[in-house]
Structures are given as structure tokens and as C-alpha cells.
Amino acid sequence: MQTSSIRFWAEQDQPIYKFNAKGANHLSDVELLAILIQHGTAQQNAIELARSLLASTNNSLQKFAQYSVADIVQLKIKGIGMTKAVRILAAIELGSRRMHLIDKQTTIHHSKDVAMHLKNKLQYEQRELFVLLLLNQANKIIHEAVLSEGGITGTIADPRMIFKLVISHAATGFIICHNHPSGQLRPSRMDDSLTQKIKKGAALFDIKLIDHLIVSTEGYYSYAEQHPDW
């Protein structure tokens, strides 16, 4: 059975023309995804392919953003191959990077500010990443670095690298953060040990470790919030 090709639709209903005339905010998730897909098949047009893709995650963009190229290809949706999967994920990555750039020079008042700042970068990562945030006297982020990354089993940060970066950027304080791809927020014994090691080292340099956060899809865990004597 043949489907109705989008190019035969009324111009005002076609996603590309609609985007141009009204702006991205007037398009649905399906329509935006269809623009990236570009062309459909004899059986499904780009809108229908986009609808099938989103249906695979119950229309959750957050879950869709976790897909790899292989994940999309393995859905075996006719008309969606490696090239279209790469195009779609490249657009998602650009959006994520844009959000991260907007967050630069964020002022940190509470642990929640850190969690919100790193949310796009960390919560859906399948690798465990260890991130360092350096702050100035006004509690603005002046530098951010991924210190290490590992598989789902974990990652280890080198305290020497942390203090080298803190001193070289003349930071007055710093925050360390890592994600738990498993979704579990409870810190491990290794997390506790590393936190104490870095905190003691910071005291020797008269630099303040402001917090250590663990981020996952379930939210965040803050050592500073959970330990009154922090």
C-alpha cells in the first residue's frame, strides 16, 4: 500500500515550509524529526517514519536521546538506516551542546544549580564520567573539564590532576561530579573514599571542595546536602 508523499501535501502543512513560515516552536516533535529524516519510503512518508521512531520510546524524547546509532538501526524501521540515524543523533548532540554553552558562567548558589548545569551532559550518559567544575570568588563557573571516563563499572579521578587544574586556573573553590549510568544514586564506598581523599587534599592547599555530586536519571545526590558537617 502506497502512502501519501509529503511533497504532495498543501504547502502550509509540509514541515519544512511550516518551520520557515511559523518557526520551530509551532512544529510537533514528529514534524521536527521528519525534517531530519527528509525522505520516506513507498510505504511510509517521513512523518510516519518519525512517528514510528518516537513510538519506540513511548514518545519520550529523553529516552530517544539515549539511543546510539546501533540502537536506532536495530529497530529495523524500513527507511531508517545508519545515515539517517547519524543525522538525527547529530542534531540531538548540537542541541545538547547549545544548552551547555548557555550554561557557561552559571553562578552556583545551591547543589541543585550544579545538578541542573550538568543534567544534559551526564544523566543519560552510558559511560561513567567524572567532571570538575572550577569556581571563582563570585561562585561563577570559570572552567569545566571531564577528568576521566570509564565503562558502566566505574571511573577513577586523579586528585593530582584536580589540584593542578584548580591552581592553574586560580580557582577559589571547586566541585566534583560524576554520573551513575545504572540510575542508582547511593554513593559507593569508593565514592566515599575518593571524596574524603580529595577533601583532605584541598584543605592542604587552602582550597574549598564545595560539593561532590552524583547524577543519574533518578535525580542527584549531594554530599554537602546529605552531610551537615560538610
Secondary structure, DSSP 8 states (H G I E B T S, - for coil): -----GGGS-GGGSHHHHHHHH-GGGS-HHHHHHHHH----SS--HHHHHHHHHHTTTT-HHHHTT--HHHHHTT--TT--HHHHHHHHHHHHHHHHHHHHHTTT-B--SHHHHHHHHHHHHTT-SSEEEEEEEE-TT-BEEEEEEEEEE-TT-----HHHHHHHHHHTT-SEEEEEEE-TT---S--HHHHHHHHHHHHHHHHTT-EEEEEEEEETTEEEEHHHH-TT-
